[in-house]
Amino acid sequence: MQLIATGFARTPVRLVAATLALALALGAVAPSSHAQDRGKKGRIKGAGEVEQSNPDFVPLADVGDGAVAGLTRRPPEAARERGMIRTGLIPKFAEGVYCADIDDGWAMDYTERRGRDAMHGGIDLPAPRGTPVRAIAAGEVVLKALDDDGAQGIQIWLRHTPEDSGLPVWTYSQYTHLLELPDLPVGHRVRMGDVIGKTSNTGISGAEARTGGAANRKGGGVRRDALHFAILYSPSDKYFRGESLLLPKDGWWMDPVAIYRKVPPFDSVAMKALPLEQKRIPIPYMLDDGTIVPADTKLIWPYACSKSPLPDTPRNRPH
């Protein structure tokens, strides 16, 4: 457990014990890139230590007490204090363009579905199975995981430098419920608009967790195909990586729609306080023919949009 022990020297005993307990509960032993690639053949076993040669990795104890509690939602109130609150932001798409829209919104109350105090830590964008998922900005693959018996399912995380996104903070984008583990090695650089996965419904729903069977939010049938898309941000380029867990040092939750504002502030308290007329956020996008709109954007929506109706998904409508 060298991963955790590196923070012991300057950490109080009570905090060390709590950190260890949390690390064990979350399976927070960071795998090497090679171990993650082996996950294509089976469930990822996070048996390796942090790659100490990478200066961007930090032990869990160095992430920050507030960040660890808030980003792992243990307890849920810590997540609210770390930015997981409703903001009222709404994506505004170009006229005559069909884009995948949101059905389950940011920080919506999931208590009834989970059977405990819970919020939705992202936005859900329904799309037909196999629909390509796009990198919202240039960035680096920093985690991919087969969380098949967890809520996230197959997932990939990208880290975006301020130069990648045009924002004055480091941002981390998460894409979950994917069809298969992306064939992209950890450390690989992607370009904005690159395909980083395909849409599916992997992972277990809250109803499945409670009942042990397949169920959707209304209690019957299998959960719909959709991308779960989330954003974390931090002033630091350092992060902790576990088996299926990524925690930026001093990290915060961001309403994913807020990233398209392009200028600070991005924190949820400030977003909630915006006047109503400022809560409709114009969304830059890629068309299905590869055209980027606007041409100089560094950020796009995680699905390609179209000038023709998108099939099979009622939420994908012209705006």
C-alpha positions in Angstrom: 0.0 0.0 0.0 2.8 2.4 -0.8 0.2 4.5 -2.7 -1.4 5.6 0.5 1.7 5.5 2.8 3.4 8.2 0.9 1.2 10.7 2.6 1.6 9.4 6.1 4.4 11.5 7.3 2.5 14.8 7.4 -1.0 13.4 7.8 -2.8 13.1 11.3 -3.4 9.5 12.4 -7.2 9.9 12.3 -7.1 11.3 8.8 -4.8 8.5 7.7 -7.2 5.8 9.0 -10.1 7.5 7.3 -8.2 7.8 4.0 -7.2 4.1 4.1 -10.7 3.1 4.8 -12.0 5.1 1.9 -9.3 3.9 -0.4 -10.1 0.3 0.4 -13.8 0.8 0.0 -13.3 2.4 -3.4 -10.8 -0.1 -4.7 -8.4 2.9 -4.9 -5.2 1.2 -5.9 -4.0 2.7 -9.1 -3.3 0.4 -12.1 -0.5 0.9 -14.6 -1.4 1.7 -18.2 -0.5 -1.9 -19.0 -2.9 -3.3 -16.4 -5.7 -1.1 -17.8 -5.0 -2.3 -21.3 -5.3 -5.9 -20.0 -8.8 -5.0 -19.0 -10.0 -5.5 -22.6 -9.9 -9.2 -21.9 -11.6 -9.1 -18.5 -12.5 -7.0 -15.5 -9.7 -4.5 -14.6 -7.8 -5.5 -11.5 -6.3 -2.4 -10.0 -3.4 -4.3 -8.5 -0.5 -1.9 -9.3 0.9 1.1 -7.6 0.9 4.6 -8.7 3.5 5.2 -11.5 5.9 7.3 -9.4 7.8 8.3 -12.6 4.8 10.4 -13.7 5.0 13.7 -11.9 1.2 14.3 -12.4 0.1 11.5 -10.1 -0.5 12.1 -6.4 -1.4 9.8 -3.6 -5.0 9.9 -2.3 -3.9 11.7 0.8 -2.7 14.6 -1.3 -5.9 15.2 -3.2 -7.4 17.2 -0.3 -9.9 16.2 2.3 -12.7 18.3 0.9 -12.0 17.1 -2.7 -11.9 13.4 -1.7 -15.2 13.6 0.3 -16.9 15.8 -2.3 -15.9 14.0 -5.5 -16.7 10.5 -4.0 -20.0 11.9 -2.6 -19.2 10.4 0.8 -21.3 11.9 2.4 -23.6 13.4 -0.2 -23.6 16.8 1.5 -19.8 17.0 0.8 -20.6 16.7 -2.9 -23.1 19.6 -2.7 -20.4 21.7 -1.0 -18.0 20.8 -3.8 -20.4 22.0 -6.5 -23.0 19.3 -7.1 -26.1 21.6 -7.0 -28.7 22.5 -9.6 -27.7 25.5 -11.6 -30.5 26.0 -14.1 -28.2 26.1 -17.1 -29.7 25.0 -20.4 -27.9 24.1 -23.6 -28.8 26.4 -26.5 -28.3 24.7 -29.9 -28.2 26.4 -33.3 -31.5 26.8 -35.2 -32.2 23.9 -37.6 -29.6 21.6 -36.1 -30.4 18.3 -34.5 -28.3 17.5 -31.5 -28.6 14.9 -28.7 -30.4 16.6 -25.9 -30.4 16.0 -22.1 -33.0 13.9 -20.4 -31.5 13.4 -16.9 -30.0 16.7 -15.9 -27.2 17.9 -13.7 -27.5 17.3 -9.9 -31.1 16.1 -10.2 -32.4 14.3 -7.2 -31.8 10.5 -7.4 -32.9 9.7 -3.9 -35.9 7.7 -5.0 -34.0 5.7 -7.6 -31.0 4.9 -5.3 -33.0 4.4 -2.1 -30.7 6.9 -0.3 -29.7 10.5 -0.5 -28.2 10.9 -4.0 -27.7 13.3 -6.8 -26.9 12.9 -10.5 -23.2 13.7 -11.0 -23.5 14.6 -14.7 -25.9 14.8 -17.6 -27.4 11.9 -19.6 -27.7 12.2 -23.4 -29.8 9.3 -25.0 -28.7 8.1 -28.4 -29.0 4.8 -30.3 -26.6 2.1 -29.3 -23.3 2.3 -31.1 -23.5 6.1 -31.7 -19.9 7.4 -31.7 -19.0 9.5 -28.6 -16.7 12.4 -29.4 -13.9 14.0 -27.3 -15.2 17.5 -26.3 -11.7 18.9 -26.6 -8.1 17.9 -27.3 -6.8 16.0 -24.3 -5.0 13.0 -22.8 -6.6 9.7 -21.9 -5.9 9.4 -18.1 -8.3 6.5 -17.1 -10.4 3.8 -18.7 -12.2 1.2 -16.8 -14.5 -1.8 -16.9 -16.8 -1.0 -14.0 -19.3 -3.7 -15.0 -20.8 -4.2 -11.6 -20.9 -0.5 -10.8 -23.1 2.4 -11.8 -20.7 3.8 -14.4 -20.1 0.7 -16.6 -17.4 1.0 -19.2 -15.9 4.5 -19.0 -13.1 6.8 -20.2 -11.6 10.0 -18.7 -9.8 12.7 -20.6 -7.7 15.5 -19.0 -7.6 18.8 -20.8 -4.9 21.4 -20.2 -5.9 25.1 -20.2 -4.4 25.3 -23.7 -6.6 22.4 -24.9 -9.9 23.9 -23.7 -9.1 27.6 -23.7 -10.2 27.8 -20.1 -8.0 29.0 -17.2 -8.4 25.7 -15.3 -7.5 22.0 -15.8 -10.6 20.1 -16.8 -11.4 16.4 -16.7 -14.2 14.9 -18.9 -15.8 11.6 -18.1 -17.8 9.4 -20.6 -19.6 6.4 -19.2 -22.0 3.5 -20.1 -19.9 2.8 -23.2 -20.4 -0.3 -25.4 -16.8 -1.5 -25.1 -13.5 -0.5 -23.7 -12.0 2.1 -26.1 -8.9 1.0 -27.9 -6.9 4.0 -26.7 -4.0 3.6 -24.4 -3.7 5.6 -21.2 -1.4 8.5 -22.0 -2.7 8.8 -25.6 -3.5 12.3 -26.9 -6.8 12.8 -28.7 -8.0 15.6 -30.8 -11.3 17.5 -30.4 -13.9 15.4 -32.1 -12.0 12.1 -32.1 -14.2 9.1 -31.5 -13.4 7.8 -28.0 -16.2 5.3 -27.5 -19.6 4.1 -28.5 -23.0 4.6 -26.8 -24.5 1.8 -24.7 -26.0 1.2 -21.3 -23.3 -0.7 -19.4 -23.2 -0.6 -15.7 -26.0 -1.2 -13.3 -28.8 1.2 -12.6 -30.0 2.3 -9.1 -33.0 0.0 -9.4 -30.8 -2.9 -10.4 -28.6 -2.2 -7.4 -31.6 -2.4 -5.1 -33.4 -5.3 -6.7 -30.6 -7.4 -8.2 -32.3 -7.4 -11.6 -32.6 -5.3 -14.8 -34.9 -2.3 -14.3 -35.2 1.2 -15.5 -36.3 4.3 -13.6 -39.9 3.3 -13.9 -39.3 -0.2 -12.6 -39.5 -2.3 -15.8 -37.3 -3.1 -18.7 -33.7 -2.4 -19.4 -32.1 1.0 -18.9 -32.0 3.0 -22.1 -28.9 3.6 -24.1 -27.3 6.9 -23.2 -24.0 8.7 -22.6 -23.4 9.9 -19.0 -21.2 12.9 -19.4 -19.5 14.6 -16.4 -16.9 17.4 -15.8 -14.5 18.0 -13.0 -12.1 20.9 -12.8 -9.1 22.0 -10.8 -6.4 24.7 -10.6 -3.9 21.9 -10.4 -2.6 19.5 -13.1 -2.1 16.7 -10.4 -4.6 13.9 -9.9 -5.1 10.5 -8.2 -6.1 7.5 -10.3 -7.6 4.3 -8.9 -9.1 1.2 -10.5 -12.2 3.1 -11.7 -11.8 6.4 -9.9 -10.2 9.7 -10.9 -9.8 12.5 -8.4 -8.1 15.8 -9.4 -6.1 17.5 -6.6 -8.3 20.2 -5.1 -11.0 19.2 -7.6 -14.5 20.5 -8.0 -17.7 19.4 -9.7 -18.9 21.4 -12.7 -22.3 21.4 -14.4 -21.2 20.0 -17.8 -23.1 22.8 -19.6 -21.0 25.4 -17.8 -17.9 24.3 -19.6 -19.3 25.8 -22.8 -19.5 29.3 -21.2 -15.8 29.6 -22.0 -15.1 32.3 -19.4 -15.2 32.2 -15.6 -16.9 31.8 -13.2 -17.7 28.1 -13.6 -18.6 27.2 -10.0 -22.1 26.0 -9.4 -23.0 28.7 -6.9 -22.2 31.4 -9.4 -24.0 29.6 -12.2 -27.1 29.2 -10.0 -27.1 33.0 -9.3 -26.9 34.0 -13.0 -29.9 35.9 -14.4 -32.3 33.7 -16.3 -31.3 35.3 -19.7 -27.7 34.2 -19.1 -28.5 30.6 -18.3 -29.1 29.5 -22.0 -25.6 28.6 -23.0 -24.8 28.4 -26.8 -23.3 25.0 -27.6 -20.5 24.6 -30.1 -20.6 21.4 -32.1 -19.3 19.1 -34.8 -21.6 18.2 -37.7 -21.8 14.6 -38.8 -19.8 15.6 -41.9 -16.9 16.8 -39.6 -17.6 20.5 -39.9 -16.9 22.4 -36.6 -19.2 25.2 -35.6 -17.9 27.8 -34.9 -14.7 27.0 -36.7 -12.4 28.4 -34.0 -14.0 26.6 -31.0 -11.8 24.5 -28.7 -14.9 22.7 -27.2 -17.7 20.8 -28.8 -20.8 18.7 -27.7 -19.9 15.0 -27.1 -22.1 13.8 -30.0 -22.0 15.0 -33.6 -25.1 17.0 -34.6 -26.9 16.8 -37.9 -28.9 19.0 -40.2 -31.2 16.0 -40.7 -33.3 14.3 -38.0 -31.4 11.8 -35.8 -33.1 8.4 -35.7 -34.9 6.6 -32.8 -34.3 9.2 -30.0 -37.2 11.6 -29.3 -34.9 14.0 -27.4 -32.8 14.6 -30.4 -34.8 17.4 -32.0 -34.1 20.6 -34.0 -33.5 23.7 -31.9 
